[in-house]
Amino acid sequence: MTLKVTLCDDSKMARKQLLRTLPDDWDAEVHQAEHGEQALTCVREGRAEILFLDLNMPVKDGYETLQAIKDEQLETLVIVVSGDIQPEAQKRVQSLGAMAFVKKPMKAEDVQTLLQQFGLYQPAGGQLKVADQQTQAPSNPLDVYREVSNVAMGQAGDHLARVLDTFIELPVPNVNFIAPSELHMAIESIDAKQQVAAVSQGFSGSGILGEALTLFNEAAIDDIGQLLGAKLGESGSVKQQRIESLMDVASILSSACLNGLGQQLHVEFAASQPVLLGENQSMQELLQYGEQRWQKILAIEIGYQLPEHKLAFDLLLLFPADAVKILDQQLAHWLQSEKDDR
């Protein structure tokens, strides 16, 4: 009997990559959803006996979708596929009824093993059918960058969560090609009137030059220091302790995120020492700083939130036009292994 399967992810590229991992001889009919609301519709209409579910999505995320499935007692087997690899994230989805958790990017052999483990697939048992062909359209370059960033973001979030011993809430990365005058679009979650501190790190690899900015609002600075175990006032000045805390968090985030990007792009990035651009600088001053050094840029914004501590800060990766050309080449090579048709 043909199984009804739904792939739910806001990224077209992610759905395409996931589709590639499914066995060609699996007796299944595949449907697609771009967010949790669409996935729930598929479940209610009987098009998702098995649901592959992402966590970080707009409209309704994976956690909310799992909660709705639980509350409505809907019948579906859920396999979470996410770049958020924090142990706490895995515990949460399991408590909400997920059958399994698999980190992005998935491998075909891992998917086959998992499906066989749960008795959902037998080799040479049928033929995989795709109910719609939307994955055949060329991927939007921004969608490709967004998904690559999503995986890197998850690795950085997991690293920081372990250091701070807390759960970190991850967003959908905000990715745009912008002019310096439009830099505020990439950091729209930050009030332009809010006072911030910013740590900058230049990075390079395989001819790619870029800059990482970690932005902290004023309210978060002291709390971050406490989370890192800094005892303000006991050794050194309060100001020095604050600076060290900012540097530590910025280095953890940027290094882990660049490492995650590098693994996918086959690029080894090296970062410079972090530099504090300033405390109590307005966002407008930081925007003017960017306008002096950049032309058109690729901006990747990732907003990290620590709900247990009511903290939030942003990591902004900036790539100038010359670097984007090399990134495009690396991504084109990375995507060559995709199957042409299903």
N, C-alpha and C positions, 0 to 999 in steps of 0.2 A: 504494500500500500504506500502510495506516494506521500511523503511527509511535507507539510506546509512549513516553510522556514521564512523568517523575516530578519533582515539585517538592518539594525537601527544605528545610525551614526549621522551627525550633521555634516560630515565631510564626505563628498562624493569620492574623493581619492581613497579614503579609508574603507568605504563600502566596496570599491573596486578591488582594493588589496585583499580584503576579507573574502570576497567572492573568488579570488584566485586560489585561496587556500582550501576551498571546499573540494572534495573528491569529485572528479568528472563522472564517475560511475555511481554516485549517490542517488538513490531514488527519492529525489526531493524537488519541490517547486519553490523557488526563491522569490520573495517579495522584498521591498525596501521601504524604509521610513527615515525621515530626516531628523526627527526628534521624538520625544516620548509620547506626545499626544497622538502622532501618527502610528506609533508602535502599538499603543493601546487600542486604537481602532482596528489594526490588523489582528490583534489577539481576540477582540470581541467578535470579529467577523470570521474567525476560524482560519486566518491566514498566517498564524504564528504558533504552531504547535511547539516549535523551537524558536526562541528569540535570542539573537546575538545582540547584546545591548551595550552601547557606550555609556559612560558616566557623565562627561562634561559636554552638555548640549544646551542650546537655547530652548525657549518655550517650556519644556519640561525635561529635566535632566534624568539621569539614570536612577538616582536614589528615589526621586518622586515617582518615577514610573514603576519601580519595584514596590513602593508603598501602595500605589493604586492597585496593582495586581494583587497584592496581599489583602487589601481592604475589600476589594470586589470579589475575591476568591476566584480569580480568572484562572483557567487551565492553560498553562504554558510552561515549558522548561526554559529557564533563562540562563544563558552563558554570558557573563559580563566580559567585555573586551575593552580594556582601558589602558591609557598611558599613565593613569594615577596608580602607582604601585605601592602606595603606603600600606603597611600592615593594617592600619585602622580602617582604610577604605575596603580592604578585603573582608575584614570582620563585619563591617556594616552591611555589605551586600549579601553576605552569607546569612546574617541575622534577618534580612528581609526576604530570604527565600531563594536566592540565586543558587543554581545547581553547581556552577563552577566559575572561577575567575581566571582569565588569561590576559597576560600583559601584551600590549602592542609593541612592535608589530608581530602578528601571529605567523607561525610557520606551518606549512601544509602538513608536515609529518606530525606536529603537535595536535593539530585539529583532528586529523584522522584517528590518532590514538585516543583522544578525548571522546570522540563520537563512538568509537568501538567500545571504550570502557563503559559507557552508559547504554550499550546495546542499540545505538541509533543508526549504525552504519555497518554494512557488510560489503566487502569488495566485490565488484562486478555484479552488484545487485540491481542496478538500474541506470538511469541517465539523469544528470542534473539538468533541470530546466529553469530558465530565468523568466519570471512572469512579465517583467518590463525590461527595456534595454537602455534605461537612463544612464547606466554606468559606461555605455559605449561612447558617450559624448566626450570630447577632449576635456581633461581636467583643467579648471581655471588655475592659472599660476598661483593666485592667492590661496586657493584651496589647498594646493600642494604644500606651499609654505606653512599654512596654518596647521596641517596635519603633522608635518615634520616637527613644528614647534610644539605641538601638543604632546608628542612623545618625549621631547627633550624637557618640557615643562614638568612632566610627571616625574622624571628622574631627579630633577632639581628639587621638586617639592618633597620627594621621599627622603632625599639626603638631609634637607633642612629639618624635616619633621623628626628624624632620628636624633639630630643634634640638639634640638630644642625640646624633644620628648613631648610633642603635642601633635594634634591633627591639623593639617593645612588644607584649606578649601581651595580648590583649583577652578579657574574659569575656562571659558573658551578663549584661546589667544586672539588678540585683536591684531590683524595684519593689514597693512596698507602701504601703497607706494605714495609718498607725500613729498611736498616741497617743505623746506625749513619753516616757512610761514604757516604751514598747516600742521606743525608738530603737535599742537594741542589736540588734534583729532586722535592721535595715537595714545594720548594720556587723558582721555575725556572723563575717566572716572575720578580724576583728581580735580578738586575745585581750584580754578585759576587764581583765586584770592588766598588760598591756603598757603601757610608758610611751610616750606619743606627743606630737608637736607638731601643732598645728592652725592653719590659716590660714583666716580667714573673709572672704567677700566678699558683701555684699548686692547684689541686682540688681533691676531693675524694667523694665517695658515693657508698654504697653497695659493698664495697671491691674493687672498681675501683679507682686506683690512676692514675693521669695524670698531664700534664702541659700544660698551654696555653701561647703561645708567641705571643705578638702583635708587629709587626715590622713596623717601620716608617722610611722612607727615610729622609735625612736631610732637603730637601726642604719643606717637609710637616709640620715640627714641629711648626714653628712660625705661619703658617696659621691656624693650628688646634687650637692653643691658641687663636687666634683672633675670630675664629668661636664660641668658648666657652665663649667669652666675657671677656677673660683675658686682662687686660691693662698692658702690659709689661712695667716694669720700674717704675710704680706708687707705688706699694707696694711690698716689697721684691725684691730680685734680679731677673734679667732676667732669669738666670738659674733655679731658683726655680719655676718661673711661667711656664717655659717650662716643667719641670718635672711634675708639677701638671696637666698640660694639657694632657700629655702623659698618666699619671695614670688614669685620668678621662675617656678618650676615651677607654683605654684598659679594664678598669673595666666594662664599659657599654657593650662593645662587648662580652667579655668573659662571663660575668654573663648572658646576654640575650641568648647567643648561648648555654651555658651549660643548662640553664633552658629549652630551646627548645628541646635539646637532651634528657634531663631527663624526660620530659613529655612523649616522645615517648617510652623511654626505661623503664619507671616506676622506675626511679632512681632519688633520690634527691641529687644533687651535692652541695657541700659546697666548696667555693673557699677561698684560703688564701689571705692575703694582697698582693697587687701587689708590685713587686720589680723591680727597674730599673737596668737592667743588665749593661747598659752603654750607653753613647752617643759617637758618632764618633768611634764606633767599626766597624771593617770590617766584612763582612759576614763570612769570613774564621774564624775569632775569635769566632763567635757565633757557627759555625759548630763544632769547637774544643770543645766548652763548652758542646754541646750535646753529643759528642762522649765520654766524660768522665763520663756521668751519665746514658746512655741508652744502651740497647742492641737492638734487632730487635723491631721496633715500627710500630704502625699504625699512619700515619700522615695525618691529614685532613687540607688542606690549603684553605683558603677563602680570595680572594682578593677583598677588598671594594674600589670602586672608587666614587669620588664626582666630576662629570663632570663640574658642574657649577663653581667649585673652583679649578679645575685641581689638585686635591689631590688624593692620593692613599695610602693605607696601607694594611697590610696582618695580618690575624689571623691564627695562626698555632696551632692546637690541637694535642697533642702527647699522645699516649696510649702505654705503654709497653706491652710485650707479655702476662704477667699475667692478665692485665686488659682486653686484647682482648678476652681471654677465657670467662670471665664473660659477656662481651658485646655480644659475640656469643650466650650465653645462654639466655640473655634477648631478643635478636632479634628473636631467635627460638621460644620463648614463644609468642612474639608479632605477629609472622607470622602464628601461629597455626590456627587462625581463617579464613585463606584463604580457599576458596572453592577449592576442588581438580580438578574439571573439569567444563568446560562450554560446 
